[in-house]
């Protein structure tokens, strides 16, 4: 991936971020796996119904 070829806080990195915002070059799947390779943790937010149940004390 191109992200591996640039360092953060560089002009190239900022240019690449702009490309990512306007016209993605990679799929979400590829991006998520890139994040995982970089030791990021991807957490799925709770569903709204789960939040309401937890607030009411009806945890599953």
CHARMM-style PDB file with segment names, atoms N, HN, CA, C and O in Angstrom:
ATOM      1  N   UNK     1       0.837  -1.187   0.000  1.00  0.00      PROA
ATOM      2  CA  UNK     1       0.000   0.000   0.000  1.00  0.00      PROA
ATOM      3  C   UNK     1       0.875   1.241   0.000  1.00  0.00      PROA
ATOM      4  O   UNK     1       1.991   1.246   0.521  1.00  0.00      PROA
ATOM      5  N   UNK     2       0.348   2.262  -0.584  1.00  0.00      PROA
ATOM      6  HN  UNK     2      -0.558   2.258  -1.008  1.00  0.00      PROA
ATOM      7  CA  UNK     2       1.080   3.530  -0.662  1.00  0.00      PROA
ATOM      8  C   UNK     2       1.333   4.134   0.720  1.00  0.00      PROA
ATOM      9  O   UNK     2       2.321   4.840   0.925  1.00  0.00      PROA
ATOM     10  N   UNK     3       0.430   3.850   1.672  1.00  0.00      PROA
ATOM     11  HN  UNK     3      -0.373   3.276   1.506  1.00  0.00      PROA
ATOM     12  CA  UNK     3       0.590   4.407   3.018  1.00  0.00      PROA
ATOM     13  C   UNK     3       1.892   3.938   3.659  1.00  0.00      PROA
ATOM     14  O   UNK     3       2.464   4.654   4.482  1.00  0.00      PROA
ATOM     15  N   UNK     4       2.367   2.755   3.298  1.00  0.00      PROA
ATOM     16  HN  UNK     4       1.902   2.174   2.629  1.00  0.00      PROA
ATOM     17  CA  UNK     4       3.608   2.235   3.869  1.00  0.00      PROA
ATOM     18  C   UNK     4       4.831   2.961   3.330  1.00  0.00      PROA
ATOM     19  O   UNK     4       5.912   2.865   3.912  1.00  0.00      PROA
ATOM     20  N   UNK     5       4.678   3.680   2.232  1.00  0.00      PROA
ATOM     21  HN  UNK     5       3.800   3.757   1.759  1.00  0.00      PROA
ATOM     22  CA  UNK     5       5.813   4.346   1.588  1.00  0.00      PROA
ATOM     23  C   UNK     5       5.981   5.797   2.036  1.00  0.00      PROA
ATOM     24  O   UNK     5       6.927   6.465   1.619  1.00  0.00      PROA
ATOM     25  N   UNK     6       5.084   6.286   2.873  1.00  0.00      PROA
ATOM     26  HN  UNK     6       4.315   5.744   3.212  1.00  0.00      PROA
ATOM     27  CA  UNK     6       5.166   7.679   3.330  1.00  0.00      PROA
ATOM     28  C   UNK     6       5.252   7.718   4.848  1.00  0.00      PROA
ATOM     29  O   UNK     6       4.807   6.794   5.529  1.00  0.00      PROA
ATOM     30  N   UNK     7       5.819   8.778   5.366  1.00  0.00      PROA
ATOM     31  HN  UNK     7       6.181   9.529   4.813  1.00  0.00      PROA
ATOM     32  CA  UNK     7       5.867   8.941   6.816  1.00  0.00      PROA
ATOM     33  C   UNK     7       4.843   9.991   7.225  1.00  0.00      PROA
ATOM     34  O   UNK     7       4.569  10.943   6.494  1.00  0.00      PROA
ATOM     35  N   UNK     8       4.287   9.789   8.418  1.00  0.00      PROA
ATOM     36  HN  UNK     8       4.510   9.016   9.012  1.00  0.00      PROA
ATOM     37  CA  UNK     8       3.293  10.735   8.914  1.00  0.00      PROA
ATOM     38  C   UNK     8       3.891  12.127   9.009  1.00  0.00      PROA
ATOM     39  O   UNK     8       5.100  12.298   9.168  1.00  0.00      PROA
ATOM     40  N   UNK     9       3.011  13.118   8.909  1.00  0.00      PROA
ATOM     41  HN  UNK     9       2.029  12.979   8.780  1.00  0.00      PROA
ATOM     42  CA  UNK     9       3.395  14.529   9.021  1.00  0.00      PROA
ATOM     43  C   UNK     9       4.331  14.981   7.905  1.00  0.00      PROA
ATOM     44  O   UNK     9       5.114  15.913   8.091  1.00  0.00      PROA
ATOM     45  N   UNK    10       4.256  14.326   6.748  1.00  0.00      PROA
ATOM     46  HN  UNK    10       3.620  13.569   6.597  1.00  0.00      PROA
ATOM     47  CA  UNK    10       5.030  14.764   5.588  1.00  0.00      PROA
ATOM     48  C   UNK    10       4.064  15.284   4.525  1.00  0.00      PROA
ATOM     49  O   UNK    10       2.868  14.997   4.576  1.00  0.00      PROA
ATOM     50  N   UNK    11       4.572  16.034   3.581  1.00  0.00      PROA
ATOM     51  HN  UNK    11       5.544  16.267   3.539  1.00  0.00      PROA
ATOM     52  CA  UNK    11       3.728  16.562   2.507  1.00  0.00      PROA
ATOM     53  C   UNK    11       3.135  15.420   1.688  1.00  0.00      PROA
ATOM     54  O   UNK    11       1.972  15.482   1.289  1.00  0.00      PROA
ATOM     55  N   UNK    12       3.928  14.377   1.436  1.00  0.00      PROA
ATOM     56  HN  UNK    12       4.872  14.326   1.760  1.00  0.00      PROA
ATOM     57  CA  UNK    12       3.429  13.221   0.685  1.00  0.00      PROA
ATOM     58  C   UNK    12       2.279  12.537   1.420  1.00  0.00      PROA
ATOM     59  O   UNK    12       1.299  12.115   0.806  1.00  0.00      PROA
ATOM     60  N   UNK    13       2.413  12.434   2.730  1.00  0.00      PROA
ATOM     61  HN  UNK    13       3.209  12.777   3.228  1.00  0.00      PROA
ATOM     62  CA  UNK    13       1.376  11.807   3.547  1.00  0.00      PROA
ATOM     63  C   UNK    13       0.077  12.608   3.461  1.00  0.00      PROA
ATOM     64  O   UNK    13      -1.001  12.034   3.310  1.00  0.00      PROA
ATOM     65  N   UNK    14       0.181  13.926   3.558  1.00  0.00      PROA
ATOM     66  HN  UNK    14       1.057  14.392   3.681  1.00  0.00      PROA
ATOM     67  CA  UNK    14      -1.005  14.779   3.457  1.00  0.00      PROA
ATOM     68  C   UNK    14      -1.643  14.672   2.076  1.00  0.00      PROA
ATOM     69  O   UNK    14      -2.868  14.650   1.961  1.00  0.00      PROA
ATOM     70  N   UNK    15      -0.825  14.604   1.032  1.00  0.00      PROA
ATOM     71  HN  UNK    15       0.170  14.622   1.126  1.00  0.00      PROA
ATOM     72  CA  UNK    15      -1.355  14.433  -0.326  1.00  0.00      PROA
ATOM     73  C   UNK    15      -2.083  13.101  -0.462  1.00  0.00      PROA
ATOM     74  O   UNK    15      -3.140  13.024  -1.088  1.00  0.00      PROA
ATOM     75  N   UNK    16      -1.519  12.066   0.121  1.00  0.00      PROA
ATOM     76  HN  UNK    16      -0.660  12.128   0.630  1.00  0.00      PROA
ATOM     77  CA  UNK    16      -2.138  10.745   0.058  1.00  0.00      PROA
ATOM     78  C   UNK    16      -3.455  10.719   0.817  1.00  0.00      PROA
ATOM     79  O   UNK    16      -4.420  10.102   0.367  1.00  0.00      PROA
ATOM     80  N   UNK    17      -3.501  11.376   1.954  1.00  0.00      PROA
ATOM     81  HN  UNK    17      -2.717  11.877   2.321  1.00  0.00      PROA
ATOM     82  CA  UNK    17      -4.762  11.456   2.717  1.00  0.00      PROA
ATOM     83  C   UNK    17      -5.843  12.144   1.899  1.00  0.00      PROA
ATOM     84  O   UNK    17      -7.008  11.748   1.938  1.00  0.00      PROA
ATOM     85  N   UNK    18      -5.456  13.168   1.163  1.00  0.00      PROA
ATOM     86  HN  UNK    18      -4.510  13.490   1.132  1.00  0.00      PROA
ATOM     87  CA  UNK    18      -6.423  13.870   0.319  1.00  0.00      PROA
ATOM     88  C   UNK    18      -6.971  12.931  -0.756  1.00  0.00      PROA
ATOM     89  O   UNK    18      -8.169  12.945  -1.039  1.00  0.00      PROA
ATOM     90  N   UNK    19      -6.102  12.117  -1.353  1.00  0.00      PROA
ATOM     91  HN  UNK    19      -5.129  12.105  -1.123  1.00  0.00      PROA
ATOM     92  CA  UNK    19      -6.558  11.130  -2.340  1.00  0.00      PROA
ATOM     93  C   UNK    19      -7.546  10.168  -1.685  1.00  0.00      PROA
ATOM     94  O   UNK    19      -8.575   9.832  -2.272  1.00  0.00      PROA
ATOM     95  N   UNK    20      -7.233   9.733  -0.481  1.00  0.00      PROA
ATOM     96  HN  UNK    20      -6.398  10.007  -0.004  1.00  0.00      PROA
ATOM     97  CA  UNK    20      -8.102   8.788   0.225  1.00  0.00      PROA
ATOM     98  C   UNK    20      -9.483   9.387   0.503  1.00  0.00      PROA
ATOM     99  O   UNK    20     -10.483   8.669   0.476  1.00  0.00      PROA
ATOM    100  N   UNK    21      -9.544  10.670   0.764  1.00  0.00      PROA
ATOM    101  HN  UNK    21      -8.732  11.253   0.785  1.00  0.00      PROA
ATOM    102  CA  UNK    21     -10.819  11.318   1.055  1.00  0.00      PROA
ATOM    103  C   UNK    21     -11.649  11.535  -0.199  1.00  0.00      PROA
ATOM    104  O   UNK    21     -12.879  11.526  -0.136  1.00  0.00      PROA
ATOM    105  N   UNK    22     -10.993  11.730  -1.335  1.00  0.00      PROA
ATOM    106  HN  UNK    22      -9.994  11.737  -1.386  1.00  0.00      PROA
ATOM    107  CA  UNK    22     -11.704  12.063  -2.572  1.00  0.00      PROA
ATOM    108  C   UNK    22     -11.957  10.836  -3.445  1.00  0.00      PROA
ATOM    109  O   UNK    22     -13.075  10.632  -3.917  1.00  0.00      PROA
ATOM    110  N   UNK    23     -10.937  10.030  -3.658  1.00  0.00      PROA
ATOM    111  HN  UNK    23     -10.029  10.196  -3.274  1.00  0.00      PROA
ATOM    112  CA  UNK    23     -11.058   8.864  -4.537  1.00  0.00      PROA
ATOM    113  C   UNK    23     -10.214   7.724  -3.971  1.00  0.00      PROA
ATOM    114  O   UNK    23      -9.005   7.658  -4.192  1.00  0.00      PROA
ATOM    115  N   UNK    24     -10.867   6.842  -3.250  1.00  0.00      PROA
ATOM    116  HN  UNK    24     -11.849   6.896  -3.071  1.00  0.00      PROA
ATOM    117  CA  UNK    24     -10.155   5.735  -2.604  1.00  0.00      PROA
ATOM    118  C   UNK    24      -9.487   4.827  -3.620  1.00  0.00      PROA
ATOM    119  O   UNK    24     -10.050   4.535  -4.675  1.00  0.00      PROA
ATOM    120  N   UNK    25      -8.285   4.386  -3.292  1.00  0.00      PROA
ATOM    121  HN  UNK    25      -7.828   4.624  -2.435  1.00  0.00      PROA
ATOM    122  CA  UNK    25      -7.544   3.459  -4.137  1.00  0.00      PROA
ATOM    123  C   UNK    25      -7.658   2.023  -3.629  1.00  0.00      PROA
ATOM    124  O   UNK    25      -7.367   1.079  -4.363  1.00  0.00      PROA
ATOM    125  N   UNK    26      -8.078   1.858  -2.382  1.00  0.00      PROA
ATOM    126  HN  UNK    26      -8.315   2.625  -1.785  1.00  0.00      PROA
ATOM    127  CA  UNK    26      -8.168   0.536  -1.772  1.00  0.00      PROA
ATOM    128  C   UNK    26      -9.563   0.322  -1.206  1.00  0.00      PROA
ATOM    129  O   UNK    26     -10.287   1.280  -0.936  1.00  0.00      PROA
ATOM    130  N   UNK    27      -9.931  -0.935  -1.030  1.00  0.00      PROA
ATOM    131  HN  UNK    27      -9.343  -1.714  -1.249  1.00  0.00      PROA
ATOM    132  CA  UNK    27     -11.227  -1.270  -0.454  1.00  0.00      PROA
ATOM    133  C   UNK    27     -11.190  -1.092   1.061  1.00  0.00      PROA
ATOM    134  O   UNK    27     -10.121  -0.970   1.658  1.00  0.00      PROA
ATOM    135  N   UNK    28     -12.350  -1.080   1.661  1.00  0.00      PROA
ATOM    136  HN  UNK    28     -13.219  -1.180   1.176  1.00  0.00      PROA
ATOM    137  CA  UNK    28     -12.444  -1.017   3.120  1.00  0.00      PROA
ATOM    138  C   UNK    28     -11.752  -2.229   3.734  1.00  0.00      PROA
ATOM    139  O   UNK    28     -11.068  -2.113   4.751  1.00  0.00      PROA
ATOM    140  N   UNK    29     -11.932  -3.375   3.118  1.00  0.00      PROA
ATOM    141  HN  UNK    29     -12.487  -3.469   2.292  1.00  0.00      PROA
ATOM    142  CA  UNK    29     -11.298  -4.609   3.590  1.00  0.00      PROA
ATOM    143  C   UNK    29      -9.779  -4.447   3.628  1.00  0.00      PROA
ATOM    144  O   UNK    29      -9.140  -4.772   4.629  1.00  0.00      PROA
ATOM    145  N   UNK    30      -9.211  -3.947   2.546  1.00  0.00      PROA
ATOM    146  HN  UNK    30      -9.730  -3.683   1.733  1.00  0.00      PROA
ATOM    147  CA  UNK    30      -7.762  -3.742   2.483  1.00  0.00      PROA
ATOM    148  C   UNK    30      -7.303  -2.738   3.540  1.00  0.00      PROA
ATOM    149  O   UNK    30      -6.278  -2.933   4.192  1.00  0.00      PROA
ATOM    150  N   UNK    31      -8.070  -1.671   3.697  1.00  0.00      PROA
ATOM    151  HN  UNK    31      -8.902  -1.512   3.166  1.00  0.00      PROA
ATOM    152  CA  UNK    31      -7.713  -0.645   4.676  1.00  0.00      PROA
ATOM    153  C   UNK    31      -7.757  -1.207   6.097  1.00  0.00      PROA
ATOM    154  O   UNK    31      -6.857  -0.941   6.893  1.00  0.00      PROA
ATOM    155  N   UNK    32      -8.790  -1.976   6.422  1.00  0.00      PROA
ATOM    156  HN  UNK    32      -9.521  -2.192   5.775  1.00  0.00      PROA
ATOM    157  CA  UNK    32      -8.896  -2.555   7.760  1.00  0.00      PROA
ATOM    158  C   UNK    32      -7.736  -3.503   8.040  1.00  0.00      PROA
ATOM    159  O   UNK    32      -7.199  -3.517   9.148  1.00  0.00      PROA
ATOM    160  N   UNK    33      -7.349  -4.286   7.052  1.00  0.00      PROA
ATOM    161  HN  UNK    33      -7.785  -4.274   6.152  1.00  0.00      PROA
ATOM    162  CA  UNK    33      -6.223  -5.197   7.260  1.00  0.00      PROA
ATOM    163  C   UNK    33      -4.902  -4.437   7.367  1.00  0.00      PROA
ATOM    164  O   UNK    33      -3.991  -4.872   8.072  1.00  0.00      PROA
ATOM    165  N   UNK    34      -4.797  -3.327   6.685  1.00  0.00      PROA
ATOM    166  HN  UNK    34      -5.537  -2.973   6.113  1.00  0.00      PROA
ATOM    167  CA  UNK    34      -3.613  -2.480   6.837  1.00  0.00      PROA
ATOM    168  C   UNK    34      -3.550  -1.939   8.267  1.00  0.00      PROA
ATOM    169  O   UNK    34      -2.483  -1.926   8.883  1.00  0.00      PROA
ATOM    170  N   UNK    35      -4.691  -1.493   8.792  1.00  0.00      PROA
ATOM    171  HN  UNK    35      -5.557  -1.503   8.292  1.00  0.00      PROA
ATOM    172  CA  UNK    35      -4.737  -1.007  10.174  1.00  0.00      PROA
ATOM    173  C   UNK    35      -4.343  -2.104  11.157  1.00  0.00      PROA
ATOM    174  O   UNK    35      -3.586  -1.857  12.095  1.00  0.00      PROA
ATOM    175  N   UNK    36      -4.856  -3.313  10.943  1.00  0.00      PROA
ATOM    176  HN  UNK    36      -5.471  -3.513  10.181  1.00  0.00      PROA
ATOM    177  CA  UNK    36      -4.539  -4.437  11.823  1.00  0.00      PROA
ATOM    178  C   UNK    36      -3.046  -4.740  11.779  1.00  0.00      PROA
ATOM    179  O   UNK    36      -2.440  -5.004  12.817  1.00  0.00      PROA
ATOM    180  N   UNK    37      -2.447  -4.705  10.593  1.00  0.00      PROA
ATOM    181  HN  UNK    37      -2.939  -4.490   9.750  1.00  0.00      PROA
ATOM    182  CA  UNK    37      -0.998  -4.921  10.462  1.00  0.00      PROA
ATOM    183  C   UNK    37      -0.202  -3.877  11.243  1.00  0.00      PROA
ATOM    184  O   UNK    37       0.899  -4.154  11.719  1.00  0.00      PROA
ATOM    185  N   UNK    38      -0.767  -2.672  11.370  1.00  0.00      PROA
ATOM    186  HN  UNK    38      -1.661  -2.447  10.982  1.00  0.00      PROA
ATOM    187  CA  UNK    38      -0.106  -1.587  12.095  1.00  0.00      PROA
ATOM    188  C   UNK    38      -0.460  -1.603  13.583  1.00  0.00      PROA
ATOM    189  O   UNK    38      -0.156  -0.653  14.304  1.00  0.00      PROA
ATOM    190  N   UNK    39      -1.100  -2.676  14.040  1.00  0.00      PROA
ATOM    191  HN  UNK    39      -1.347  -3.448  13.455  1.00  0.00      PROA
ATOM    192  CA  UNK    39      -1.468  -2.901  15.447  1.00  0.00      PROA
ATOM    193  C   UNK    39      -2.626  -2.041  15.935  1.00  0.00      PROA
ATOM    194  O   UNK    39      -2.777  -1.835  17.140  1.00  0.00      PROA
ATOM    195  N   UNK    40      -3.444  -1.536  15.018  1.00  0.00      PROA
ATOM    196  HN  UNK    40      -3.322  -1.703  14.039  1.00  0.00      PROA
ATOM    197  CA  UNK    40      -4.655  -0.841  15.432  1.00  0.00      PROA
ATOM    198  C   UNK    40      -5.716  -1.875  15.755  1.00  0.00      PROA
ATOM    199  O   UNK    40      -5.735  -2.951  15.157  1.00  0.00      PROA
ATOM    200  N   UNK    41      -6.586  -1.568  16.680  1.00  0.00      PROA
ATOM    201  HN  UNK    41      -6.570  -0.694  17.165  1.00  0.00      PROA
ATOM    202  CA  UNK    41      -7.679  -2.443  17.051  1.00  0.00      PROA
ATOM    203  C   UNK    41      -8.969  -1.850  16.503  1.00  0.00      PROA
ATOM    204  O   UNK    41      -9.291  -0.693  16.774  1.00  0.00      PROA
ATOM    205  N   UNK    42      -9.692  -2.630  15.747  1.00  0.00      PROA
ATOM    206  HN  UNK    42      -9.430  -3.570  15.527  1.00  0.00      PROA
ATOM    207  CA  UNK    42     -10.953  -2.166  15.169  1.00  0.00      PROA
ATOM    208  C   UNK    42     -12.071  -2.691  16.055  1.00  0.00      PROA
ATOM    209  O   UNK    42     -12.210  -3.901  16.238  1.00  0.00      PROA
ATOM    210  N   UNK    43     -12.869  -1.781  16.604  1.00  0.00      PROA
ATOM    211  HN  UNK    43     -12.756  -0.798  16.455  1.00  0.00      PROA
ATOM    212  CA  UNK    43     -13.935  -2.136  17.526  1.00  0.00      PROA
ATOM    213  C   UNK    43     -15.263  -1.727  16.920  1.00  0.00      PROA
ATOM    214  O   UNK    43     -15.456  -0.580  16.519  1.00  0.00      PROA
ATOM    215  N   UNK    44     -16.167  -2.677  16.862  1.00  0.00      PROA
ATOM    216  HN  UNK    44     -16.011  -3.609  17.188  1.00  0.00      PROA
ATOM    217  CA  UNK    44     -17.502  -2.391  16.341  1.00  0.00      PROA
ATOM    218  C   UNK    44     -18.339  -1.801  17.473  1.00  0.00      PROA
ATOM    219  O   UNK    44     -18.386  -2.365  18.566  1.00  0.00      PROA
ATOM    220  N   UNK    45     -19.002  -0.668  17.220  1.00  0.00      PROA
ATOM    221  HN  UNK    45     -18.965  -0.209  16.333  1.00  0.00      PROA
ATOM    222  CA  UNK    45     -19.821  -0.062  18.281  1.00  0.00      PROA
ATOM    223  C   UNK    45     -21.032  -0.934  18.592  1.00  0.00      PROA
ATOM    224  O   UNK    45     -21.490  -1.710  17.754  1.00  0.00      PROA
ATOM    225  N   UNK    46     -21.539  -0.789  19.809  1.00  0.00      PROA
ATOM    226  HN  UNK    46     -21.167  -0.158  20.490  1.00  0.00      PROA
ATOM    227  CA  UNK    46     -22.734  -1.530  20.194  1.00  0.00      PROA
ATOM    228  C   UNK    46     -23.914  -1.089  19.344  1.00  0.00      PROA
ATOM    229  O   UNK    46     -23.990   0.058  18.904  1.00  0.00      PROA
ATOM    230  N   UNK    47     -24.829  -2.019  19.121  1.00  0.00      PROA
ATOM    231  HN  UNK    47     -24.767  -2.951  19.478  1.00  0.00      PROA
ATOM    232  CA  UNK    47     -26.073  -1.672  18.440  1.00  0.00      PROA
ATOM    233  C   UNK    47     -26.927  -0.856  19.407  1.00  0.00      PROA
ATOM    234  O   UNK    47     -26.807  -1.016  20.621  1.00  0.00      PROA
ATOM    235  N   UNK    48     -27.773   0.001  18.893  1.00  0.00      PROA
ATOM    236  HN  UNK    48     -27.871   0.131  17.906  1.00  0.00      PROA
ATOM    237  CA  UNK    48     -28.592   0.864  19.740  1.00  0.00      PROA
ATOM    238  C   UNK    48     -29.444   0.036  20.704  1.00  0.00      PROA
ATOM    239  O   UNK    48     -29.580   0.409  21.869  1.00  0.00      PROA
ATOM    240  N   UNK    49     -30.020  -1.081  20.241  1.00  0.00      PROA
ATOM    241  HN  UNK    49     -29.909  -1.383  19.294  1.00  0.00      PROA
ATOM    242  CA  UNK    49     -30.852  -1.912  21.112  1.00  0.00      PROA
ATOM    243  C   UNK    49     -30.028  -2.506  22.253  1.00  0.00      PROA
ATOM    244  O   UNK    49     -30.538  -2.654  23.363  1.00  0.00      PROA
ATOM    245  N   UNK    50     -28.753  -2.852  21.997  1.00  0.00      PROA
ATOM    246  HN  UNK    50     -28.339  -2.732  21.095  1.00  0.00      PROA
ATOM    247  CA  UNK    50     -27.888  -3.383  23.049  1.00  0.00      PROA
ATOM    248  C   UNK    50     -27.600  -2.320  24.097  1.00  0.00      PROA
ATOM    249  O   UNK    50     -27.552  -2.626  25.288  1.00  0.00      PROA
ATOM    250  N   UNK    51     -27.411  -1.089  23.678  1.00  0.00      PROA
ATOM    251  HN  UNK    51     -27.451  -0.840  22.710  1.00  0.00      PROA
ATOM    252  CA  UNK    51     -27.144   0.006  24.608  1.00  0.00      PROA
ATOM    253  C   UNK    51     -28.351   0.217  25.506  1.00  0.00      PROA
ATOM    254  O   UNK    51     -28.198   0.374  26.718  1.00  0.00      PROA
ATOM    255  N   UNK    52     -29.544   0.223  24.934  1.00  0.00      PROA
ATOM    256  HN  UNK    52     -29.668   0.095  23.950  1.00  0.00      PROA
ATOM    257  CA  UNK    52     -30.774   0.420  25.715  1.00  0.00      PROA
ATOM    258  C   UNK    52     -30.944  -0.722  26.712  1.00  0.00      PROA
ATOM    259  O   UNK    52     -31.268  -0.484  27.876  1.00  0.00      PROA
ATOM    260  N   UNK    53     -30.729  -1.970  26.262  1.00  0.00      PROA
ATOM    261  HN  UNK    53     -30.466  -2.164  25.317  1.00  0.00      PROA
ATOM    262  CA  UNK    53     -30.854  -3.117  27.164  1.00  0.00      PROA
ATOM    263  C   UNK    53     -29.854  -3.027  28.308  1.00  0.00      PROA
ATOM    264  O   UNK    53     -30.195  -3.327  29.452  1.00  0.00      PROA
ATOM    265  N   UNK    54     -28.626  -2.617  28.013  1.00  0.00      PROA
ATOM    266  HN  UNK    54     -28.349  -2.373  27.083  1.00  0.00      PROA
ATOM    267  CA  UNK    54     -27.611  -2.490  29.060  1.00  0.00      PROA
ATOM    268  C   UNK    54     -27.991  -1.413  30.065  1.00  0.00      PROA
ATOM    269  O   UNK    54     -27.759  -1.571  31.263  1.00  0.00      PROA
ATOM    270  N   UNK    55     -28.572  -0.322  29.587  1.00  0.00      PROA
ATOM    271  HN  UNK    55     -28.761  -0.193  28.613  1.00  0.00      PROA
ATOM    272  CA  UNK    55     -28.983   0.759  30.483  1.00  0.00      PROA
ATOM    273  C   UNK    55     -30.129   0.315  31.381  1.00  0.00      PROA
ATOM    274  O   UNK    55     -30.243   0.774  32.518  1.00  0.00      PROA
ATOM    275  N   UNK    56     -30.984  -0.580  30.874  1.00  0.00      PROA
ATOM    276  HN  UNK    56     -30.892  -0.953  29.951  1.00  0.00      PROA
ATOM    277  CA  UNK    56     -32.119  -1.068  31.650  1.00  0.00      PROA
ATOM    278  C   UNK    56     -31.745  -2.242  32.549  1.00  0.00      PROA
ATOM    279  O   UNK    56     -32.562  -2.705  33.345  1.00  0.00      PROA
ATOM    280  N   UNK    57     -30.517  -2.720  32.422  1.00  0.00      PROA
ATOM    281  HN  UNK    57     -29.853  -2.344  31.776  1.00  0.00      PROA
ATOM    282  CA  UNK    57     -30.077  -3.841  33.244  1.00  0.00      PROA
ATOM    283  C   UNK    57     -30.463  -5.190  32.683  1.00  0.00      PROA
ATOM    284  O   UNK    57     -30.443  -6.187  33.405  1.00  0.00      PROA
ATOM    285  N   UNK    58     -30.811  -5.240  31.424  1.00  0.00      PROA
ATOM    286  HN  UNK    58     -30.827  -4.430  30.838  1.00  0.00      PROA
ATOM    287  CA  UNK    58     -31.213  -6.494  30.779  1.00  0.00      PROA
ATOM    288  C   UNK    58     -30.096  -7.026  29.897  1.00  0.00      PROA
ATOM    289  O   UNK    58     -30.330  -7.360  28.735  1.00  0.00      PROA
ATOM    290  N   UNK    59     -28.897  -7.107  30.430  1.00  0.00      PROA
ATOM    291  HN  UNK    59     -28.708  -6.836  31.374  1.00  0.00      PROA
ATOM    292  CA  UNK    59     -27.758  -7.553  29.626  1.00  0.00      PROA
ATOM    293  C   UNK    59     -27.967  -8.986  29.184  1.00  0.00      PROA
ATOM    294  O   UNK    59     -28.549  -9.800  29.901  1.00  0.00      PROA
ATOM    295  N   UNK    60     -27.472  -9.283  27.971  1.00  0.00      PROA
ATOM    296  HN  UNK    60     -26.999  -8.622  27.389  1.00  0.00      PROA
ATOM    297  CA  UNK    60     -27.618 -10.635  27.420  1.00  0.00      PROA
ATOM    298  C   UNK    60     -26.595 -11.559  28.017  1.00  0.00      PROA
ATOM    299  OT1 UNK    60     -26.558 -12.741  27.678  1.00  0.00      PROA
TER     300      UNK     60
END
